[in-house]
Amino acid sequence: MDDHDGEITESVAGRDLRPSLRWTDWRFLLPSPVGGSFEHLVVVGGPAGLAERVVEAGWARRVSCAIPKGRSADAVVILRDAGVTLGDAVHSLRAGGALYYEVDRRVAASRSVSPRAMQRALLRAGMCPTGSYWAAPNFDDRLMYLPLGAPEVFRWYLASKFVASTPERRLLEPGLRLLARFRSDAVDLFARQFAVTGVVPSGARPLPSLLGHPVLPPELRHSPLRPLVLTPGGDELNRVILLPFLPGASRPALVLKLSRLPERNLHTENEQRVLVAVRALLDEAMRRTVPRPIGVFEWNGLAVSAESAVPGRLLLSSTGRWGAPLRWKIDDLQTAVSWLIEFHRQAQVRRSPWGETELSRWVEKPLAAYGKAFGVTPNETALFAAVRDRARSLVGASLPIVWEHYALQDQNMSRDRSDIYVVDWEGGGEGMPLFDLFYYAMDWANTVIRLRDEGGRHRCFRALFCEPDPADPHALAIQRAVSRYAVALDIDGRFVPLLLVLMWIVRSLSRSDRQAALGAVGGGRSRNQGIAYVSLLAAHRDQIFARQWAP
């Protein structure tokens, strides 16, 4: 076939029909191309429209969707459904070219193929292997690329990130720990879907993607690094996180974060600004609970944030642990709230009387934006009237403005004994007190009660905030957390229902903005969890404003 068969040179797909950029996370395992983009990239397999997205993103000047004749490609990506042999892929690479090749051991033809066998095959083909990675849990629902043949990385993952969220995972956990302790190839044994990378020799061994960047410490750039790459699920607006481990190290040397799209660079840059600002307000003990910002640098048009790694075990591994006693999970909630109370005691922007400026910024503007974006139902009209009445009645009362995390949840927190560590500050900024607590409490309840469907979440929200049962331990734990927070920060209890409503109005608008950024069709009220919660609050407005939230 001709060299240009299947070539894509411009984007032709509409935003709503395009495949997610999560399909292109292999680029974080390949060396950085000279000038920031590949001259000729071959991508075979995957969903329709993938090549268009690669070109549109500027990662290659020319993309072929089939193996070309001759050695013309400077990078070749073979996805699991491509049906391309390793030999054909290698023979299309020019000197210095890079290869990413997926293997699905669930398919009969590849069932006996091991990562080590693939490494040997690369060597026989004249390639220099640069890594092999387990796509966990699988290519379609991938949450990470875990380097194989690096037992210290797997042991760290089990100790820090693994969540035994099902009976099967709970039973599997002890065996995984034993394998990780005694066998260096533990992950190889059950990695059913993995990828190998390599380069055609041309000089120095290249590092994966941004790990060769000159601003990074020399010990990182001159080491044979294979990072653990976290590729969070959801959508392409979630960031990618690289955790490089020095040889033999038991924890990451640092944490590198970047968005998949240049349009999201401001979020990455904001995280560094927030960390600098909040750490300046915190005492030494509290500063240790948030990452140390190291700086931001540019890689192929994307802003990369570098920060220190925090210790501890993911809080989700406890609250989301199948079969763990509820009292343990309530202890996690109260420990996290204790951290939040102390953080907001110290990380205050200001404390002043509630007045016209606050009414305009925190009440009138969000209500107006909500009405413009979604319209207002009769129940919501009545709710907003109650919000305005309560807000006006509190003029003169003192209220702190705090540094809000905005995404406070168990997957962004770690626990080491009684110490809590909090990461992922990209959405941080000035905010209202209690916003973080309400968001965290709802996420905690969804995790602990193990809610997966929308209806279950709505019932949970109603039971926690609208019609709480005093005998329900989950509702009681959250009520105590809210009361303890309000007392500790000297917040008039009358503010609590007002802030509860305003928080979910802000969340509704934020969700709508995210849907628009993803090019969602039929936005508005559809698929917006925040609006569903506002509607529930509207239906129970009398109860929530009459309720005694804090002593």
DRENDO-230535 format. One record per residue (C-alpha): x, y, z; residue in three letters. Coordinates in pm, 1 decimal. Layout:
<pts>
        x        y        z rest
        X        Y        Z  Ala
...
</pts>
This chain:
<pts>
        x        y        z rest
      0.0      0.0      0.0  Met
    106.9    356.7    -54.3  Asp
    282.8    551.2    219.6  Asp
    -10.6    789.6    245.3  His
   -293.0    534.9    259.8  Asp
   -517.4    619.4    554.8  Gly
   -338.3    947.5    619.0  Glu
   -518.9   1222.9    810.5  Ile
   -404.8   1583.0    776.5  Thr
   -690.3   1782.1    922.8  Glu
   -976.6   1743.0   1170.2  Ser
  -1309.7   1656.6   1013.2  Val
  -1503.9   1517.3   1305.9  Ala
  -1752.9   1716.9   1508.2  Gly
  -1677.6   1773.2   1874.8  Arg
  -1965.3   1561.6   2001.9  Asp
  -1873.7   1254.6   1795.9  Leu
  -1501.7   1254.0   1859.0  Arg
  -1332.9    982.3   2064.0  Pro
  -1204.2   1085.0   2405.3  Ser
   -843.5   1194.2   2437.6  Leu
   -814.3    921.0   2701.3  Arg
   -752.9    693.9   2399.7  Trp
   -425.6    878.7   2341.9  Thr
   -268.7    847.1   2686.7  Asp
     -0.3    624.4   2531.9  Trp
    183.9    944.1   2442.0  Arg
    288.1    982.1   2807.3  Phe
    487.7    657.2   2774.6  Leu
    670.1    756.7   2454.9  Leu
    973.0    986.4   2428.6  Pro
    901.8   1350.8   2356.4  Ser
    918.7   1421.9   1982.6  Pro
   1161.2   1685.4   1859.0  Val
    980.3   2018.1   1831.0  Gly
    680.8   1892.5   2028.1  Gly
    510.9   1685.5   1757.5  Ser
    587.6   1373.7   1556.9  Phe
    664.3   1423.3   1189.2  Glu
    492.3   1099.1   1086.3  His
    288.6    906.4   1341.9  Leu
    119.6    574.3   1268.7  Val
   -185.6    486.4   1480.3  Val
   -355.9    157.5   1396.7  Val
   -669.9     41.1   1578.1  Gly
   -895.3    217.6   1824.2  Gly
  -1218.3    409.6   1763.5  Pro
  -1308.3    595.0   1446.9  Ala
  -1186.0    952.3   1445.7  Gly
   -885.4    890.0   1670.7  Leu
   -632.8   1005.4   1409.4  Ala
   -826.6   1327.8   1358.8  Glu
   -803.2   1403.7   1727.7  Arg
   -427.0   1344.4   1726.4  Val
   -378.6   1587.3   1439.2  Val
   -616.4   1841.9   1590.3  Glu
   -423.5   1831.2   1917.4  Ala
    -99.5   1900.4   1732.0  Gly
     84.9   1588.3   1844.3  Trp
    177.0   1490.5   1487.3  Ala
    209.0   1670.6   1155.3  Arg
    100.8   1362.3    968.0  Arg
    -90.6   1056.5   1089.1  Val
   -134.9    727.5    903.7  Ser
   -400.1    475.2   1000.7  Cys
   -221.5    179.5    839.4  Ala
    133.9     43.6    834.9  Ile
    326.8    227.9    559.7  Pro
    582.9     77.9    324.8  Lys
    939.4    146.6    421.9  Gly
   1084.9    298.4    737.8  Arg
    907.2    634.4    729.5  Ser
    745.0    662.6   1073.5  Ala
    906.6    826.0   1373.5  Asp
    644.6    670.0   1604.7  Ala
    408.7    374.5   1572.1  Val
    113.3    305.4   1801.9  Val
    -50.2    -36.7   1767.7  Ile
   -371.2    -72.6   1966.5  Leu
   -501.6   -412.7   2069.4  Arg
   -762.0   -446.4   1793.1  Asp
   -521.2   -350.8   1512.1  Ala
   -425.3   -701.3   1397.0  Gly
    -68.6   -584.3   1322.0  Val
    230.2   -804.0   1401.6  Thr
    519.3   -673.4   1604.7  Leu
    754.4   -730.0   1311.7  Gly
    547.1   -520.3   1071.4  Asp
    523.3   -239.2   1325.9  Ala
    898.0   -234.9   1391.0  Val
    989.5   -243.4   1021.5  His
    799.1     81.5    959.7  Ser
   1014.2    281.8   1206.8  Leu
   1306.6    499.7   1110.2  Arg
   1620.4    528.2   1327.7  Ala
   1529.9    666.5   1668.4  Gly
   1161.5    588.8   1613.3  Gly
    939.7    493.3   1908.6  Ala
    691.4    207.0   1942.1  Leu
    386.9    152.1   2162.7  Tyr
    233.0   -195.6   2121.5  Tyr
    -69.4   -335.8   2308.7  Glu
   -120.3   -701.3   2396.1  Val
   -454.9   -849.2   2503.4  Asp
   -397.3  -1185.6   2670.8  Arg
   -770.6  -1252.4   2682.4  Arg
   -751.0  -1327.3   2309.2  Val
   -658.0  -1687.3   2230.2  Ala
   -369.9  -1595.7   1999.9  Ala
   -201.3  -1387.4   2272.9  Ser
   -296.0  -1588.6   2580.4  Arg
     54.4  -1726.3   2637.2  Ser
    237.9  -1403.1   2553.3  Val
    411.3  -1257.4   2858.4  Ser
    561.0   -912.0   2906.8  Pro
    908.0  -1065.6   2925.7  Arg
    849.5  -1254.1   2601.6  Ala
    751.1   -928.9   2434.3  Met
   1065.4   -761.7   2563.4  Gln
   1274.9  -1042.4   2412.2  Arg
   1084.1  -1009.9   2084.9  Ala
   1166.4   -639.9   2074.2  Leu
   1534.6   -717.5   2121.7  Leu
   1529.7   -976.6   1843.0  Arg
   1365.5   -718.0   1616.2  Ala
   1652.7   -476.5   1678.2  Gly
   1460.3   -253.8   1918.6  Met
   1571.9   -120.0   2254.8  Cys
   1289.7   -198.2   2504.0  Pro
   1202.9    102.5   2719.6  Thr
    919.5    -34.0   2929.9  Gly
    621.7   -259.5   2976.7  Ser
    303.9   -145.8   3150.9  Tyr
     -8.2   -308.4   3286.3  Trp
   -315.5   -116.4   3165.2  Ala
   -524.6   -155.7   3479.2  Ala
   -789.8   -273.7   3509.1  Pro
   -810.3   -297.9   3127.5  Asn
   -758.8    -88.3   2816.2  Phe
  -1121.2     30.8   2792.3  Asp
  -1157.6    135.7   3156.8  Asp
   -793.0    211.2   3220.3  Arg
   -714.2    403.5   3537.1  Leu
   -337.2    365.8   3523.4  Met
    -31.9    234.7   3346.0  Tyr
    161.4     42.2   3610.4  Leu
    522.9    -40.8   3512.6  Pro
    597.8   -414.1   3506.2  Leu
    922.1   -550.9   3641.7  Gly
    929.4   -275.2   3905.3  Ala
    818.0   -450.3   4227.3  Pro
    881.4   -144.4   4444.4  Glu
    624.4     50.8   4241.8  Val
    365.0   -224.1   4278.5  Phe
    430.2   -250.6   4652.4  Arg
    383.2    125.7   4687.7  Trp
     59.8    107.8   4489.8  Tyr
    -78.0   -170.0   4711.7  Leu
     20.0     17.3   5028.1  Ala
    -99.6    360.1   4915.4  Ser
   -368.9    339.0   4646.2  Lys
   -528.2     -6.9   4628.4  Phe
   -897.5    -11.7   4726.6  Val
  -1050.4   -348.5   4821.4  Ala
  -1395.4   -227.2   4721.5  Ser
  -1553.0   -566.9   4641.6  Thr
  -1553.7   -910.5   4804.4  Pro
  -1331.7  -1034.6   4520.5  Glu
  -1075.8   -757.6   4569.3  Arg
  -1084.7   -809.5   4947.1  Arg
  -1003.1  -1179.5   4900.9  Leu
   -737.6  -1097.9   4643.2  Leu
   -558.9   -838.8   4856.4  Glu
   -355.6  -1069.4   5088.5  Pro
   -235.4  -1273.8   4792.3  Gly
   -129.6   -960.7   4605.8  Leu
     73.0   -842.6   4902.9  Arg
    248.6  -1177.5   4934.1  Leu
    326.3  -1187.4   4562.6  Leu
    456.0   -831.9   4569.2  Ala
    679.3   -916.6   4863.1  Arg
    836.1  -1233.9   4727.6  Phe
    816.3  -1212.1   4347.1  Arg
    952.3   -933.7   4129.6  Ser
    725.1  -1041.1   3843.7  Asp
    406.9  -1043.6   4055.5  Ala
    208.1   -809.6   3832.1  Val
    312.1   -997.1   3516.9  Asp
    118.9  -1301.0   3637.4  Leu
   -224.9  -1139.6   3618.7  Phe
   -179.2   -838.1   3387.8  Ala
   -420.2   -955.8   3118.5  Arg
   -378.3   -641.7   2910.0  Gln
    -42.4   -471.9   2885.3  Phe
    164.0   -254.8   2655.1  Ala
    532.2   -253.8   2565.5  Val
    738.0     40.2   2447.2  Thr
   1070.3     59.9   2269.2  Gly
   1288.2    267.0   2038.8  Val
   1505.4    196.1   1737.9  Val
   1860.1    252.1   1872.2  Pro
   2015.6    582.0   1773.5  Ser
   2217.8    692.4   2075.4  Gly
   2111.4    768.8   2432.6  Ala
   1816.6    581.8   2581.8  Arg
   1523.0    827.8   2588.2  Pro
   1297.3    883.1   2888.2  Leu
    918.1    858.9   2868.4  Pro
    747.4   1184.1   2762.1  Ser
    810.4   1478.8   2989.3  Leu
   1052.6   1298.2   3223.6  Leu
   1341.9   1410.8   3004.5  Gly
   1251.5   1776.8   3042.4  His
   1560.2   1988.0   3127.2  Pro
   1392.9   2164.0   3423.3  Val
   1365.5   1837.0   3616.4  Leu
   1641.0   1741.1   3861.9  Pro
   1940.8   1565.3   3699.9  Pro
   1890.2   1254.0   3913.5  Glu
   1555.1   1208.2   3743.7  Leu
   1667.6   1283.9   3388.3  Arg
   1969.9   1055.3   3411.0  His
   1794.5    754.3   3564.4  Ser
   1617.0    463.7   3390.9  Pro
   1273.4    581.4   3501.4  Leu
    948.1    406.4   3428.2  Arg
    670.8    608.4   3584.8  Pro
    343.4    497.2   3729.6  Leu
     98.4    692.2   3513.2  Val
   -246.7    757.3   3659.5  Leu
   -514.8    819.0   3397.1  Thr
   -830.5    893.4   3598.9  Pro
  -1162.6    787.8   3453.4  Gly
  -1463.5   1001.3   3377.5  Gly
  -1375.7   1225.2   3085.9  Asp
  -1081.5   1377.0   2905.2  Glu
  -1084.0   1689.2   3124.9  Leu
   -941.0   1490.6   3415.5  Asn
   -568.0   1532.8   3451.3  Arg
   -293.5   1277.7   3396.5  Val
    -50.2   1219.9   3684.6  Ile
    302.4   1083.4   3646.7  Leu
    475.2    936.9   3950.7  Leu
    843.8    872.8   3870.9  Pro
   1033.3    634.0   4100.1  Phe
   1411.9    639.7   4124.6  Leu
   1562.5    287.4   4100.4  Pro
   1492.6     98.5   4421.4  Gly
   1294.9    386.8   4578.5  Ala
    990.8    299.3   4790.0  Ser
    793.8    615.7   4705.4  Arg
    770.1    861.5   4414.6  Pro
   1044.4   1121.9   4378.1  Ala
    778.8   1383.1   4300.6  Leu
    437.1   1421.9   4140.0  Val
    383.8   1563.4   3790.1  Leu
     35.6   1666.3   3676.8  Lys
    -93.6   1792.3   3344.3  Leu
   -416.2   1821.0   3151.7  Ser
   -471.0   1654.6   2816.5  Arg
   -575.5   1985.6   2658.5  Leu
   -397.1   2323.2   2648.1  Pro
   -733.4   2485.6   2726.8  Glu
   -702.9   2335.5   3075.0  Arg
   -355.7   2477.4   3148.1  Asn
   -504.2   2746.8   3371.6  Leu
   -631.6   2478.4   3608.1  His
   -286.5   2327.0   3641.5  Thr
   -126.7   2667.4   3695.8  Glu
   -395.0   2756.8   3951.4  Asn
   -301.1   2458.0   4166.2  Glu
     50.8   2594.3   4215.6  Gln
    -82.8   2940.9   4301.9  Arg
   -325.1   2796.7   4555.6  Val
    -58.7   2582.1   4720.7  Leu
    175.4   2878.8   4751.7  Val
   -101.9   3096.5   4898.1  Ala
   -240.3   2847.8   5150.7  Val
    100.0   2727.0   5271.3  Arg
    189.1   3088.9   5350.1  Ala
   -105.9   3098.6   5593.3  Leu
    -49.0   2761.8   5761.9  Leu
    168.9   2675.8   6058.4  Asp
    442.9   2417.4   6018.2  Glu
    227.6   2121.9   6122.1  Ala
    -50.6   2205.4   5876.7  Met
    192.7   2285.6   5592.5  Arg
    305.9   1923.8   5604.4  Arg
    -49.7   1812.5   5521.4  Thr
    -52.7   1969.0   5173.0  Val
    199.7   1917.0   4891.2  Pro
    497.7   2147.9   4850.9  Arg
    469.1   2327.1   4514.6  Pro
    785.7   2286.3   4307.9  Ile
    685.9   2484.1   3999.3  Gly
    521.1   2478.3   3657.4  Val
    690.1   2414.8   3324.5  Phe
    571.2   2372.4   2966.3  Glu
    577.8   2045.5   2772.7  Trp
    445.4   2030.7   2417.6  Asn
    204.6   2315.3   2481.2  Gly
     78.9   2170.7   2809.8  Leu
    142.2   2317.3   3154.6  Ala
    299.9   2062.7   3390.7  Val
    275.1   2109.6   3764.8  Ser
    542.3   1956.8   3990.0  Ala
    483.9   1901.1   4360.6  Glu
    604.3   1682.8   4645.2  Ser
    448.1   1342.3   4711.1  Ala
    252.7   1306.4   5035.0  Val
    270.2   1000.0   5260.3  Pro
    -12.5    783.3   5383.0  Gly
   -277.7    554.5   5242.6  Arg
   -563.4    676.1   5024.8  Leu
   -860.3    749.2   5250.8  Leu
  -1084.7    583.2   4992.5  Leu
   -908.7    254.2   5066.9  Ser
  -1069.7    270.0   5410.6  Ser
  -1408.0    432.4   5346.1  Thr
  -1452.6    225.8   5029.9  Gly
  -1328.2   -101.1   5180.3  Arg
  -1582.1   -379.7   5144.6  Trp
  -1692.7   -525.0   5477.9  Gly
  -1509.4   -273.4   5698.7  Ala
  -1705.7   -171.1   6011.6  Pro
  -1908.4    147.9   5983.4  Leu
  -1741.9    284.6   6298.3  Arg
  -1407.8    284.8   6113.9  Trp
  -1558.6    479.6   5827.7  Lys
  -1724.3    728.9   6061.5  Ile
  -1385.1    774.2   6227.3  Asp
  -1242.0    856.1   5882.7  Asp
  -1514.9   1116.1   5836.6  Leu
  -1450.7   1278.6   6172.0  Gln
  -1072.4   1273.9   6123.4  Thr
  -1110.0   1438.2   5781.5  Ala
  -1345.4   1699.5   5927.6  Val
  -1095.8   1770.7   6206.4  Ser
   -836.3   1842.5   5939.2  Trp
  -1080.5   2068.2   5751.2  Leu
  -1169.0   2260.7   6066.6  Ile
   -804.4   2330.8   6144.9  Glu
   -728.8   2413.4   5782.7  Phe
  -1011.0   2667.5   5765.0  His
   -916.2   2814.1   6101.7  Arg
   -577.7   2898.6   5956.5  Gln
   -647.1   2940.8   5583.1  Ala
   -890.4   3231.0   5602.4  Gln
   -889.1   3505.1   5343.1  Val
  -1073.0   3739.4   5576.4  Arg
  -1350.4   3752.2   5832.5  Arg
  -1596.0   4037.5   5810.7  Ser
  -1964.2   4119.7   5865.0  Pro
  -2204.2   3979.4   5607.6  Trp
  -2321.4   4273.6   5399.5  Gly
  -2424.0   4403.4   5058.7  Glu
  -2096.2   4305.2   4890.5  Thr
  -2132.5   3945.0   5009.7  Glu
  -2501.1   3937.3   4914.7  Leu
  -2416.9   4041.9   4560.2  Ser
  -2122.5   3807.1   4511.1  Arg
  -2235.7   3493.1   4691.1  Trp
  -2616.1   3510.4   4657.4  Val
  -2751.0   3730.6   4379.7  Glu
  -2494.2   3649.7   4110.6  Lys
  -2518.2   3267.8   4149.0  Pro
  -2898.8   3279.0   4159.6  Leu
  -2910.3   3492.4   3847.5  Ala
  -2661.9   3269.4   3666.3  Ala
  -2864.0   2959.8   3760.6  Tyr
  -3185.5   3111.3   3626.8  Gly
  -3017.6   3217.6   3303.1  Lys
  -2856.2   2877.6   3246.7  Ala
  -3140.4   2644.6   3346.4  Phe
  -3458.6   2841.4   3403.2  Gly
  -3632.7   2821.2   3739.1  Val
  -3917.7   2591.7   3842.6  Thr
  -4194.8   2711.9   4078.0  Pro
  -4038.1   2518.6   4365.9  Asn
  -3698.9   2673.3   4290.6  Glu
  -3853.7   3020.1   4275.6  Thr
  -3984.9   2966.0   4627.4  Ala
  -3647.1   2825.8   4739.9  Leu
  -3460.1   3125.2   4602.1  Phe
  -3700.2   3359.3   4781.0  Ala
  -3622.7   3177.0   5105.3  Ala
  -3250.8   3204.8   5030.0  Val
  -3277.3   3580.5   4978.6  Arg
  -3485.9   3624.1   5295.4  Asp
  -3237.1   3428.8   5504.4  Arg
  -2939.1   3607.5   5349.2  Ala
  -3094.0   3947.6   5423.7  Arg
  -3172.5   3848.9   5781.8  Ser
  -2805.0   3771.3   5843.8  Leu
  -2668.0   4111.4   5742.6  Val
  -2418.9   4216.2   6010.1  Gly
  -2339.5   3860.4   6122.1  Ala
  -1975.2   3758.5   6101.3  Ser
  -1869.1   3497.4   5845.3  Leu
  -1520.0   3386.0   5734.9  Pro
  -1414.9   3364.8   5370.6  Ile
  -1181.7   3065.6   5340.8  Val
   -955.0   2892.4   5093.0  Trp
  -1180.8   2629.7   4939.8  Glu
  -1038.7   2303.1   4807.0  His
  -1346.6   2249.5   4588.5  Tyr
  -1294.6   1876.1   4524.1  Ala
  -1255.0   1745.0   4877.2  Leu
  -1322.4   1372.1   4863.8  Gln
  -1164.9   1049.2   4985.9  Asp
   -975.6    990.0   4661.3  Gln
   -794.0   1323.0   4713.8  Asn
   -699.4   1253.0   5075.5  Met
   -451.4   1019.5   5243.6  Ser
   -432.8    909.9   5604.4  Arg
   -126.0    812.5   5804.6  Asp
   -246.0    712.3   6150.8  Arg
   -430.2   1025.0   6270.0  Ser
   -274.5   1257.9   6012.0  Asp
   -462.6   1364.4   5697.6  Ile
   -292.9   1478.5   5374.9  Tyr
   -485.7   1654.5   5097.5  Val
   -390.9   1678.1   4728.2  Val
   -544.6   1799.7   4399.2  Asp
   -592.4   2172.0   4457.4  Trp
   -652.7   2269.0   4093.7  Glu
  -1003.1   2400.2   4168.0  Gly
   -903.9   2585.3   4483.4  Gly
   -980.9   2949.7   4550.2  Gly
  -1167.7   3187.5   4776.8  Glu
  -1491.7   3032.0   4891.8  Gly
  -1762.6   3005.3   5148.9  Met
  -1716.5   2802.2   5465.5  Pro
  -1899.5   2468.0   5475.9  Leu
  -1885.1   2427.3   5095.6  Phe
  -1598.8   2177.7   5125.1  Asp
  -1766.7   1996.6   5412.0  Leu
  -2100.8   1953.6   5234.7  Phe
  -1931.3   1821.7   4922.3  Tyr
  -1710.1   1584.5   5119.6  Tyr
  -1998.7   1458.8   5332.9  Ala
  -2207.1   1368.0   5028.6  Met
  -1915.2   1191.1   4861.7  Asp
  -1836.6   1004.9   5185.1  Trp
  -2197.6    887.9   5220.3  Ala
  -2215.9    770.8   4857.7  Asn
  -1896.6    569.2   4910.9  Thr
  -1987.3    420.3   5247.9  Val
  -2344.9    331.1   5153.2  Ile
  -2207.5    204.8   4819.6  Arg
  -2443.5    397.4   4595.8  Leu
  -2389.0    351.2   4223.9  Arg
  -2714.0    466.4   4060.6  Asp
  -2862.4    812.9   4034.1  Glu
  -3181.9    722.4   4217.3  Gly
  -2987.6    589.5   4513.4  Gly
  -2785.6    909.4   4537.5  Arg
  -3102.2   1117.4   4533.9  His
  -3255.5    909.6   4813.4  Arg
  -2934.6    940.7   5011.6  Cys
  -2924.3   1318.3   4970.2  Phe
  -3286.1   1347.1   5084.6  Arg
  -3216.0   1127.3   5389.4  Ala
  -2904.0   1323.3   5487.2  Leu
  -3006.3   1683.2   5428.0  Phe
  -3381.9   1710.4   5369.8  Cys
  -3556.3   1455.2   5592.1  Glu
  -3281.0   1315.6   5819.5  Pro
  -3364.3   1021.3   6040.7  Asp
  -3206.3   1082.4   6385.2  Pro
  -3154.0    706.4   6416.5  Ala
  -2957.1    683.9   6090.2  Asp
  -2586.0    664.6   6182.1  Pro
  -2478.5    823.7   5853.4  His
  -2708.3   1124.6   5894.8  Ala
  -2613.3   1154.6   6261.2  Leu
  -2239.8   1149.8   6179.8  Ala
  -2281.3   1423.2   5918.5  Ile
  -2501.2   1634.0   6149.4  Gln
  -2232.0   1613.7   6417.8  Arg
  -1962.4   1705.2   6165.6  Ala
  -2158.2   2012.3   6047.3  Val
  -2229.5   2123.7   6403.5  Ser
  -1867.4   2074.9   6510.7  Arg
  -1742.2   2273.4   6211.0  Tyr
  -1990.0   2558.2   6264.5  Ala
  -1901.1   2588.1   6633.2  Val
  -1525.7   2569.9   6571.2  Ala
  -1537.9   2847.4   6308.4  Leu
  -1794.0   3052.8   6502.0  Asp
  -2057.0   3038.8   6226.0  Ile
  -2413.0   3136.6   6309.3  Asp
  -2623.8   2823.1   6259.8  Gly
  -2869.8   3020.7   6048.0  Arg
  -2603.4   3034.7   5774.7  Phe
  -2594.4   2656.7   5737.1  Val
  -2906.6   2596.0   5517.4  Pro
  -2825.1   2907.9   5316.7  Leu
  -2475.6   2779.7   5240.5  Leu
  -2608.1   2431.0   5163.8  Leu
  -2831.8   2567.6   4888.6  Val
  -2569.9   2806.1   4750.3  Leu
  -2308.5   2531.8   4734.6  Met
  -2522.8   2311.9   4510.1  Trp
  -2620.0   2607.8   4292.6  Ile
  -2250.2   2675.1   4233.8  Val
  -2194.0   2304.6   4164.3  Arg
  -2478.4   2302.2   3910.5  Ser
  -2317.2   2588.6   3720.5  Leu
  -1975.2   2426.3   3735.8  Ser
  -2114.2   2099.7   3601.2  Arg
  -2280.8   2287.0   3317.3  Ser
  -1950.8   2454.4   3228.6  Asp
  -1780.2   2114.7   3220.7  Arg
  -2048.8   1971.4   2993.9  Gln
  -2002.6   2266.1   2759.1  Ala
  -1624.4   2214.4   2756.2  Ala
  -1682.6   1853.3   2653.1  Leu
  -1917.6   1962.1   2376.4  Gly
  -2214.9   1787.6   2535.0  Ala
  -2536.0   1799.3   2333.5  Val
  -2861.6   1870.4   2514.0  Gly
  -2705.3   2025.8   2823.5  Gly
  -2920.4   2240.7   3046.5  Gly
  -3081.2   2035.3   3321.0  Arg
  -2996.5   1695.3   3178.1  Ser
  -2722.2   1489.0   3338.0  Arg
  -2653.9   1754.0   3602.0  Asn
  -2641.3   1607.6   3952.4  Gln
  -2623.9   1950.3   4114.9  Gly
  -2959.5   2053.9   3969.0  Ile
  -3116.7   1734.4   4100.7  Ala
  -2997.0   1822.8   4451.1  Tyr
  -3119.4   2182.4   4419.5  Val
  -3460.4   2044.7   4318.1  Ser
  -3467.1   1823.4   4627.8  Leu
  -3376.7   2117.5   4848.5  Leu
  -3650.3   2320.9   4681.1  Ala
  -3906.9   2049.9   4754.1  Ala
  -3803.6   2050.5   5122.6  His
  -3723.2   2419.3   5167.5  Arg
  -3941.0   2462.2   5476.8  Asp
  -3772.5   2171.4   5655.4  Gln
  -3416.4   2272.0   5576.9  Ile
  -3461.4   2636.8   5678.9  Phe
  -3650.1   2542.2   5998.3  Ala
  -3397.0   2278.8   6100.8  Arg
  -3153.4   2340.3   6388.9  Gln
  -2820.8   2274.6   6215.9  Trp
  -2579.7   2386.7   6486.0  Ala
  -2596.2   2476.4   6855.2  Pro
</pts>
